[in-house]
Amino acid sequence: MSLLARDSIATRADDPRRLAGLLQWSGWLPLAGLAVIFPLIGPVSDSIRYLPLLASVVVFGLPHGALDYVALPRALDGRVTLRGLAIVGGLYAVLGVGYLALWWLTPVLAAVLFIGLTWFHWGQGELYVLRDVFGATYLDRTQQGLTTVVRGGLPMLVPLIGFPERYRAVLDSFVAPFGGAVGTWPLFEPSGRIALAAAFGIVTIATLLCGRHRSGGGHAWRRDAVEVTLLWVVFLVVEPILAIGVYFCLWHSVRHLARVGWLDGRVRTAVEDGRWWRAIGRVGLEAAPLSIAALALIGGLFRLVPAGESIGGAVGLYLVGIAVLTLPHTVIVTWIDREQGLWL
């Protein structure tokens, strides 16, 4: 790690806490609202069910990964360099193309790997915010591992417990365009779901208790416990595609955008001066070029693979495009984690 990068990390360890309120309520309010409203109104139409994921094309979802080309160079060298740009381009070219080929060869395996990859990535995406924004200094390496399992499993596993048929339908929409079929798995049966719920519930409680022991039960741990409880409820009572769409846009993506935006000194200065719109505008401007490029690549995928006429089929193929981009994105975020002192 360069000296410049170490210095910038030391600066970021305190300053981002001014973002805590924004990152907390931008996620808590919409998801808590969903948890209250959805059980009252019952099943929703496809146009509402898929709206958040369709909106993710422009509303934080796709753009949050489009900052990789500036985020990794800034984490490595403190500024955007040709070396950093070349690394990012190479990772996307090699890993993205390789993973896309896997969807044609073995679509069911590719879909299962996507679930596992997203589980890890959405779990790891919470660590920096918990530690450096919310002040959870008790996150040692063991606690980071446990937290990654729990935080990633909430959106990836809990919906299977509450909505097995809907979960299977989404998986089918991933693989059907490539000639695959999910079929019947024991995990979709009541006994399998009860076992999953019990095991994951135990892991969740154990992780929170370990965190409480390490932290003494301070404010940061209480916020962690509230978030975990909220996400358990949301993903258990709100149908998966709607809950995940809102979570992807307004929780995971917003937190990641704030994190990588903070790597830019001009964004930090704007936030410190209270010029939020200037900071947001700069992040959006940098995300725009590769957001458009990613959308073009996904459009090319739609030309190559028949998605069917249903909105569910179209969203499924869109998520395959997201999967192809997620693999190199996860590698880059893991690299940034290392540069910022996580997993050490």
TIGU-66631 format. One line per 3 residues: number of its first residue (from 1); their letters; for each residue x, y, z of N, C-alpha, C. Coordinates in steps of 0.1 Angstrom, whole numbers. Atoms other than C-alpha are relative to their C-alpha. Example, Ala and Ser with C-alpha at 12.3 -4.5 7.8 and 13.67 -1.06 7.14 Angstrom:
<fitors>
1 = AS = 9 -12 0 123 -45 78 9 12 0 | -9 -11 0 137 -11 71 -8 11 8
</fitors>
This chain:
<fitors>
1 = MSL = 8 -12 0 0 0 0 9 12 0 | -8 -12 0 14 34 -9 -2 9 12 | 1 -10 -11 21 61 17 -12 9 -2
4 = LAR = 11 -9 3 -4 83 0 -13 -6 3 | 12 7 -3 -31 57 3 -2 -2 15 | 1 1 -14 -23 51 39 -5 13 7
7 = DSI = 3 -13 -6 -25 88 47 -15 3 -3 | 14 -3 3 -59 91 29 -9 -8 8 | 8 9 -8 -72 61 47 -1 5 15
10 = ATR = 1 -5 -14 -63 76 81 -9 12 1 | 9 -11 0 -82 107 71 -14 -4 0 | 14 5 2 -113 88 60 -5 -7 13
13 = ADD = 5 8 -11 -115 68 93 -9 8 9 | 8 -8 -9 -131 98 111 -10 8 -8 | 9 -10 7 -146 122 85 -13 -6 -5
16 = PRR = 12 5 5 -172 98 70 -12 -1 10 | 11 1 -9 -192 97 102 -10 11 -1 | 10 -10 2 -209 129 92 -10 -5 -10
19 = LAG = 10 6 9 -226 106 66 -9 -10 7 | 7 11 -6 -240 83 92 -15 1 0 | 14 -3 1 -274 99 94 -6 -3 -13
22 = LLQ = 5 2 13 -278 100 57 -1 -15 -4 | 0 14 4 -268 64 51 -10 -9 9 | 9 8 -9 -289 51 81 -14 2 -5
25 = WSG = 14 -3 3 -322 68 72 -4 -3 -14 | 3 3 14 -319 64 34 -4 -14 -2 | 3 14 1 -321 27 40 -11 -4 9
28 = WLP = 10 4 -10 -341 23 71 -14 4 -3 | 13 -5 2 -371 44 62 -8 -8 -12 | 7 7 10 -380 28 28 -3 -15 3
31 = LAG = 1 15 -3 -374 -8 40 -10 -2 11 | 10 2 -11 -393 -3 73 -14 3 -6 | 14 -2 6 -422 12 52 -5 -12 -7
34 = LAV = 4 13 7 -422 -19 30 -5 -10 9 | 4 11 -9 -423 -42 60 -13 3 6 | 13 -3 -5 -453 -24 73 -11 -1 -10
37 = IFP = 10 -1 10 -472 -18 41 -3 -13 -7 | 2 12 9 -467 -50 21 -9 -11 6 | 9 10 -6 -484 -74 46 -15 5 0
40 = LIG = 13 -5 0 -514 -51 46 -7 0 -14 | 6 -1 13 -518 -48 8 0 -13 -8 | -1 13 6 -508 -84 -1 7 0 -13
43 = PVS = -8 1 13 -496 -95 -36 -2 13 -8 | 0 -12 9 -487 -67 -60 1 -4 -14 | -2 2 15 -487 -64 -98 14 -1 -4
46 = DSI = -13 1 5 -457 -71 -119 6 14 -1 | -6 -14 3 -453 -34 -127 5 6 13 | -5 -5 -13 -449 -26 -90 12 -9 5
49 = RYL = -10 10 -5 -429 -58 -81 14 2 -6 | -13 -1 7 -402 -52 -107 5 15 -1 | -3 -14 2 -402 -14 -106 14 4 7
52 = PLL = -13 -4 -6 -373 -10 -81 12 -5 -8 | -11 5 7 -350 -33 -101 1 7 -14 | -1 -8 13 -359 -15 -134 5 14 3
55 = ASV = -6 -13 -3 -352 18 -117 14 0 3 | -14 1 -4 -318 5 -106 9 2 -12 | -9 -4 12 -306 11 -142 6 14 1
58 = VVF = -5 -14 -2 -303 48 -133 0 4 14 | 1 -4 -14 -312 50 -96 10 -8 8 | -10 5 -9 -280 41 -78 5 -14 -4
61 = GLP = -4 14 2 -279 4 -88 11 -2 -10 | -11 2 11 -260 2 -121 11 10 2 | -11 -10 -1 -241 35 -114 9 -3 12
64 = HGA = -9 2 -12 -227 22 -80 12 -8 -4 | -12 7 5 -204 -2 -99 7 7 -10 | -6 -8 11 -197 23 -126 12 9 5
67 = LDY = -11 -8 -5 -173 41 -103 13 -8 2 | -12 8 -2 -148 12 -102 12 6 -6 | -12 -5 8 -126 28 -128 7 12 7
70 = VAL = -7 -11 -7 -119 58 -105 2 -4 15 | -1 4 -14 -124 41 -71 13 -8 3 | -11 8 -3 -97 15 -73 13 8 -2
73 = PRA = -12 -8 1 -70 39 -86 2 9 11 | -1 -10 -11 -78 64 -59 4 -8 13 | -4 8 -12 -76 36 -32 15 -4 -1
76 = LDG = -13 5 1 -43 24 -46 11 12 0 | -10 -10 1 -25 57 -54 -5 14 4 | 5 -13 -5 -47 85 -40 -5 9 -12
79 = RVT = 5 -7 12 -56 96 -76 -2 -9 -11 | 2 8 11 -67 83 -109 12 -1 -9 | -12 2 8 -38 68 -128 -2 -10 -11
82 = LRG = 2 9 11 -33 49 -160 2 -15 4 | -1 13 -6 -21 19 -140 -13 -5 5 | 13 4 -6 -53 18 -121 -11 -3 -10
85 = LAI = 9 2 11 -74 22 -152 2 -13 -7 | -3 12 7 -56 -6 -169 -4 -13 8 | 3 11 -9 -61 -29 -139 -15 -3 0
88 = VGG = 15 1 0 -99 -22 -138 -4 -6 -13 | 4 5 13 -102 -27 -175 3 -14 -3 | -4 14 2 -83 -59 -175 -9 -10 8
91 = LYA = 8 8 -8 -104 -73 -146 -14 -2 -6 | 13 1 6 -137 -65 -163 0 -9 -13 | -1 7 12 -125 -79 -196 1 -15 2
94 = VLG = -3 14 -2 -112 -112 -183 -11 -7 8 | 10 7 -8 -136 -120 -155 -14 1 -5 | 13 -1 5 -167 -106 -171 -3 -9 -12
97 = VGY = 2 9 12 -162 -125 -204 0 -15 5 | 0 14 -5 -153 -157 -185 -13 -4 6 | 13 4 -7 -184 -156 -163 -12 0 -10
100 = LAL = 11 1 9 -207 -148 -192 1 -13 -8 | -1 13 7 -194 -179 -210 -5 -11 8 | 5 10 -9 -203 -199 -179 -15 -1 -1
103 = WWL = 14 0 1 -239 -189 -183 -5 -8 -12 | 4 8 11 -240 -205 -217 3 -15 2 | -4 14 -2 -222 -236 -206 -8 -7 10
106 = TPV = 8 7 -11 -239 -244 -173 -8 11 8 | 8 -11 -5 -266 -218 -165 -4 -2 15 | 5 2 -14 -278 -234 -132 12 2 9
109 = LAA = -12 -2 -8 -242 -235 -118 3 15 0 | -3 -14 1 -237 -199 -130 -10 8 9 | 10 -7 -8 -269 -188 -112 2 -2 15
112 = VLF = -3 3 -14 -260 -206 -80 13 8 5 | -11 -8 -3 -226 -189 -81 -3 15 1 | 4 -13 -1 -243 -156 -86 -6 3 14
115 = IGL = 6 -1 -14 -263 -161 -54 11 1 10 | -11 0 -10 -231 -170 -35 9 13 -1 | -8 -12 2 -212 -141 -51 -7 12 6
118 = TWF = 7 -11 -5 -239 -116 -42 -1 -1 15 | 0 2 -14 -241 -131 -7 12 6 6 | -12 -6 -5 -205 -123 -1 2 15 -2
121 = HWG = -2 -14 4 -205 -90 -19 -9 9 8 | 9 -8 -8 -235 -76 -1 3 0 14 | -5 1 -14 -221 -88 32 12 8 2
124 = QGE = -12 -8 -1 -187 -73 26 -3 15 -1 | 3 -14 2 -203 -41 15 -5 8 12 | 5 -6 -12 -216 -35 50 12 4 10
127 = LYV = -10 -1 -10 -182 -37 67 6 14 2 | -6 -13 -1 -167 -3 58 -10 10 7 | 10 -9 -6 -199 15 67 -2 -2 15
130 = LRD = 2 3 -14 -203 -3 100 12 5 8 | -12 -3 -7 -167 3 110 4 15 -1 | -5 -14 1 -157 37 96 -10 11 -1
133 = VFG = 10 -10 0 -190 54 93 -9 0 13 | 8 1 -12 -211 40 122 9 -3 12 | -9 1 -11 -180 35 144 0 -14 7
136 = ATY = 0 13 -6 -182 -3 150 14 -5 0 | -14 4 -1 -146 -7 160 3 -14 5 | -1 14 -5 -153 -41 175 1 -10 -12
139 = LDR = 0 9 11 -152 -56 140 14 -5 -3 | -13 7 3 -120 -77 142 -3 -10 -12 | 1 8 11 -113 -102 115 -11 -11 1
142 = TQQ = 10 10 -2 -135 -129 130 -14 6 -1 | 13 -7 1 -164 -105 135 -4 5 -14 | 2 -3 14 -160 -93 100 -6 -12 -8
145 = GLT = 5 12 7 -164 -128 87 -14 -4 3 | 14 3 -5 -195 -135 108 -10 10 -6 | 9 -11 5 -210 -101 98 -3 -2 -15
148 = TVV = 2 2 15 -204 -108 61 -10 -11 -2 | 9 12 2 -222 -142 64 -14 5 3 | 14 -4 -4 -252 -126 82 -5 11 -9
151 = RGG = 5 -12 8 -255 -93 63 -3 -4 -15 | 3 5 14 -252 -111 29 -11 -10 -1 | 11 10 0 -275 -139 39 -14 6 2
154 = LPM = 13 -6 -2 -303 -116 49 -8 2 -13 | 7 -1 12 -312 -106 13 1 -12 -9 | -1 11 9 -300 -138 -3 -6 -13 5
157 = LVP = 6 12 -6 -313 -165 21 -13 1 6 | 12 -1 -7 -341 -152 41 -12 0 -9 | 11 1 9 -364 -146 11 -4 -14 -4
160 = LIG = 3 14 3 -361 -183 3 -9 -6 11 | 8 6 -12 -375 -191 38 -14 5 -1 | 14 -5 0 -405 -168 34 -8 -1 -13
163 = FPE = 6 1 13 -412 -171 -3 7 -10 -10 | -7 10 8 -399 -203 -18 -4 -1 -14 | 4 1 14 -420 -204 -49 4 12 -8
166 = RYR = -5 -12 7 -412 -168 -58 15 0 -2 | -15 1 1 -375 -174 -51 4 -9 -12 | -3 9 10 -375 -204 -74 -4 6 -14
169 = AVL = 4 -6 12 -393 -184 -101 10 10 -5 | -11 -10 3 -366 -157 -100 12 -8 -5 | -11 8 5 -339 -184 -103 -3 -5 -14
172 = DSF = 4 5 14 -358 -199 -133 2 11 -10 | -1 -11 10 -358 -165 -150 15 3 -3 | -14 -2 3 -320 -164 -147 5 -10 -11
175 = VAP = -6 11 8 -314 -198 -164 -8 -3 -12 | 9 4 12 -344 -202 -188 5 6 -13 | -5 -5 13 -329 -179 -215 11 -8 -6
178 = FGG = -11 8 4 -299 -202 -216 -3 -15 -1 | 4 14 2 -318 -234 -218 0 -8 13 | -1 7 -12 -316 -242 -181 -13 -1 8
181 = AVG = 12 1 -9 -342 -252 -154 5 -3 14 | -4 2 -14 -340 -251 -116 -5 -13 5 | 5 13 -5 -362 -281 -109 -4 1 14
184 = TWP = 4 1 -14 -371 -293 -74 13 -2 8 | -11 2 -9 -345 -288 -47 -5 -2 14 | 5 2 -14 -348 -299 -11 -1 13 8
187 = LFE = 1 -13 -8 -342 -263 1 -13 7 -2 | 13 -6 3 -375 -254 -14 -12 -6 8 | 10 8 -7 -394 -280 7 -1 6 15
190 = PSG = 2 -6 -14 -408 -270 42 11 -5 10 | -10 4 -10 -384 -292 61 14 6 -3 | -13 -7 4 -354 -277 42 0 14 5
193 = RIA = 1 -14 -4 -366 -242 49 0 2 15 | 0 -1 -15 -372 -248 86 15 -2 4 | -14 2 -4 -336 -262 88 8 13 -3
196 = LAA = -7 -12 3 -323 -231 70 -3 11 9 | 3 -11 -9 -342 -207 92 6 -2 13 | -6 3 -14 -330 -224 124 15 2 -1
199 = AFG = -14 -2 0 -294 -225 113 4 14 -2 | -4 -14 2 -293 -190 100 -4 9 11 | 4 -7 -12 -312 -177 130 11 -1 11
202 = IVT = -10 2 -10 -286 -193 153 13 8 -4 | -12 -7 5 -257 -178 132 -2 15 3 | 3 -14 -2 -274 -144 134 1 4 14
205 = IAT = 0 -3 -14 -279 -144 171 14 -1 6 | -14 1 -4 -244 -157 177 9 11 -4 | -8 -11 5 -229 -130 156 -3 13 7
208 = LLC = 3 -11 -8 -248 -103 174 5 -1 14 | -5 2 -14 -239 -117 208 15 2 1 | -15 -2 0 -202 -119 198 3 15 -2
211 = GRH = -2 -14 1 -204 -83 187 -3 8 13 | 3 -7 -12 -220 -72 219 11 -3 11 | -11 3 -9 -193 -90 239 12 8 -3
214 = RSG = -12 -7 4 -165 -73 219 -2 15 2 | 3 -14 0 -182 -39 220 -4 6 13 | 6 -4 -12 -197 -38 254 -15 5 -2
217 = GGH = 14 -4 3 -231 -31 238 -2 15 -2 | 1 -14 2 -224 5 228 -10 4 -12 | 10 -5 10 -243 27 203 2 -7 -14
220 = AWR = -2 6 13 -226 12 172 -6 -14 0 | 6 13 -1 -236 -23 183 -15 0 -1 | 14 -1 0 -271 -13 190 -6 3 -14
223 = RDA = 4 -3 14 -274 2 155 1 -12 -9 | -2 12 8 -260 -30 140 -11 -10 3 | 11 10 -4 -286 -51 160 -13 5 -6
226 = VEV = 12 -5 6 -314 -28 148 -1 -3 -15 | -1 2 14 -303 -31 112 -3 -14 -3 | 2 15 3 -301 -69 113 -14 -4 3
229 = TLL = 14 3 -3 -335 -71 129 -9 5 -10 | 8 -6 10 -350 -48 104 0 -8 -13 | -1 7 12 -336 -67 75 -6 -14 0
232 = WVV = 6 14 -2 -347 -101 89 -15 2 -3 | 15 -2 1 -383 -87 91 -3 3 -15 | 3 -4 14 -382 -71 56 0 -12 -9
235 = FLV = -2 11 10 -369 -101 37 -9 -12 4 | 9 11 -3 -392 -125 56 -14 3 -4 | 14 -3 2 -425 -106 50 -3 7 -14
238 = VEP = 2 -7 13 -419 -87 17 5 -9 -11 | -4 9 10 -418 -107 -15 14 4 -6 | -14 -2 2 -382 -111 -27 4 10 -11
241 = ILA = -4 -8 11 -380 -93 -60 -2 15 3 | 3 -14 -4 -396 -61 -45 10 4 11 | -8 -3 -11 -376 -62 -13 15 1 -4
244 = IGV = -14 -1 4 -343 -69 -30 2 12 -9 | -1 -12 9 -349 -42 -56 2 13 8 | -1 -11 -9 -354 -16 -29 13 0 8
247 = YFC = -13 2 -7 -325 -29 -9 12 3 -9 | -11 -2 9 -302 -29 -39 2 15 -3 | -1 -14 3 -310 7 -48 3 9 12
250 = LWH = 0 -10 -11 -314 25 -15 8 -4 12 | -8 4 -11 -293 4 9 14 -3 -5 | -13 4 5 -264 -14 -8 7 10 -9
253 = SVR = -6 -9 10 -258 10 -37 3 14 6 | -2 -13 -6 -262 42 -17 12 0 9 | -11 1 -9 -237 30 9 13 -1 -8
256 = HLA = -12 1 8 -212 20 -17 4 13 -7 | -2 -13 6 -216 53 -36 6 9 9 | -6 -9 -10 -209 72 -4 14 -4 3
259 = RVG = -13 5 -3 -179 50 3 10 4 -11 | -9 -3 10 -162 54 -30 1 14 -4 | 0 -15 3 -173 90 -35 10 7 10
262 = WLD = -8 -6 -11 -154 97 -2 15 -1 -4 | -14 1 4 -122 86 -19 5 12 -8 | -3 -12 8 -124 118 -40 1 12 9
265 = GRV = -2 -12 -9 -110 148 -21 -10 11 -2 | 9 -11 3 -133 172 -39 -14 -4 5 | 13 4 -6 -164 152 -28 1 2 15
268 = RTA = -1 -1 -14 -151 151 8 -2 15 4 | 0 -14 -3 -146 189 7 -14 5 -1 | 14 -5 2 -181 195 -7 -9 -4 12
271 = VED = 8 5 -12 -197 173 21 4 8 12 | -5 -8 -12 -176 191 48 -6 14 0 | 5 -13 1 -188 224 35 -16 1 -1
274 = GRW = 14 1 1 -224 212 34 -6 2 -14 | 4 -1 14 -226 214 -4 -3 -14 -6 | 4 13 3 -244 181 -8 -3 -2 -15
277 = WRA = 3 2 14 -257 186 -43 13 1 -9 | -12 1 7 -222 194 -55 7 -13 1 | -6 13 -2 -209 162 -40 -8 -11 -8
280 = IGR = 8 9 8 -238 142 -55 2 1 -15 | -2 -2 15 -234 158 -89 13 -5 -5 | -13 5 4 -197 150 -90 0 -15 -1
283 = VGL = 1 15 0 -203 113 -81 -8 -4 -12 | 9 4 12 -231 111 -107 7 2 -13 | -7 -3 13 -210 127 -134 11 -10 -3
286 = EAA = -11 11 2 -181 102 -129 -6 -13 -3 | 6 13 2 -205 73 -128 -7 -1 -14 | 9 0 12 -224 83 -160 7 -7 -12
289 = PLS = -5 6 12 -199 72 -187 -1 -16 0 | 0 14 -1 -195 36 -175 -14 -6 3 | 14 4 -1 -232 34 -165 -6 -2 -14
292 = IAA = 5 1 14 -240 40 -202 6 -11 -7 | -7 12 6 -214 15 -213 -5 -13 5 | 5 12 -6 -227 -11 -189 -14 -3 -6
295 = LAL = 14 2 6 -263 -5 -202 1 -5 -14 | -2 4 14 -250 -9 -238 4 -15 0 | -4 14 -1 -234 -42 -228 -12 -9 3
298 = IGG = 12 7 -4 -266 -54 -212 -10 -1 -12 | 8 0 12 -285 -43 -243 5 -10 -11 | -6 10 9 -261 -64 -264 -4 -14 4
301 = LFR = 4 13 -5 -269 -94 -242 -15 -3 -4 | 14 2 4 -306 -89 -249 -2 -3 -15 | 1 4 14 -299 -91 -286 5 -14 -3
304 = LVP = -6 13 2 -279 -123 -282 -9 -11 6 | 8 10 -8 -303 -141 -258 -15 4 0 | 14 -3 -1 -341 -143 -261 -5 1 15
307 = AGE = 4 -2 -14 -356 -129 -229 -15 -4 2 | 15 2 -1 -393 -137 -237 -7 13 0 | 8 -12 0 -421 -113 -236 -5 5 13
310 = SIG = 4 -4 -13 -428 -112 -199 10 10 6 | -9 -10 -6 -414 -84 -177 10 -8 10 | -8 9 -8 -401 -112 -154 12 -5 -7
313 = GAV = -11 5 8 -380 -127 -182 10 11 -3 | -9 -11 3 -366 -93 -191 8 4 12 | -8 -4 -12 -356 -85 -155 10 -11 3
316 = GLY = -9 11 -2 -341 -120 -152 13 1 -8 | -12 -2 9 -318 -114 -182 8 12 4 | -7 -12 -5 -310 -79 -169 9 -4 12
319 = LVG = -8 4 -11 -299 -95 -137 12 -9 -3 | -11 7 5 -277 -119 -156 11 9 -4 | -10 -11 4 -260 -88 -171 6 6 12
322 = IAV = -6 -5 -12 -256 -75 -136 9 -10 6 | -9 10 -6 -241 -108 -125 14 0 -7 | -12 0 7 -215 -106 -152 9 12 4
325 = LTL = -8 -12 -5 -205 -71 -140 3 -2 15 | -2 1 -15 -207 -82 -103 13 -7 3 | -12 7 -3 -178 -106 -105 12 9 1
328 = PHT = -11 -9 -1 -151 -81 -114 -2 11 10 | 3 -10 -10 -168 -55 -92 3 -4 14 | -3 5 -13 -165 -77 -62 15 -2 2
331 = VIV = -14 1 -1 -129 -84 -69 6 14 3 | -5 -14 -2 -123 -46 -71 -3 5 14 | 4 -5 -13 -142 -39 -39 8 -7 11
334 = TWI = -8 7 -9 -123 -66 -21 14 5 1 | -14 -6 0 -90 -50 -32 -1 13 7 | 2 -13 -7 -103 -16 -19 -1 -3 15
337 = DRE = 1 4 -14 -112 -34 14 14 -2 6 | -13 2 -4 -76 -45 17 8 13 2 | -7 -13 -1 -63 -10 10 -5 8 12
340 = QGL = 6 -8 -11 -86 4 37 1 -7 13 | -2 6 -12 -75 -20 63 -10 -10 5 | 9 11 -4 -103 -45 63 6 -14 -3
343 = WL = -5 14 2 -97 -83 65 15 -1 3 | -14 1 -4 -63 -77 81 1 -6 14
</fitors>
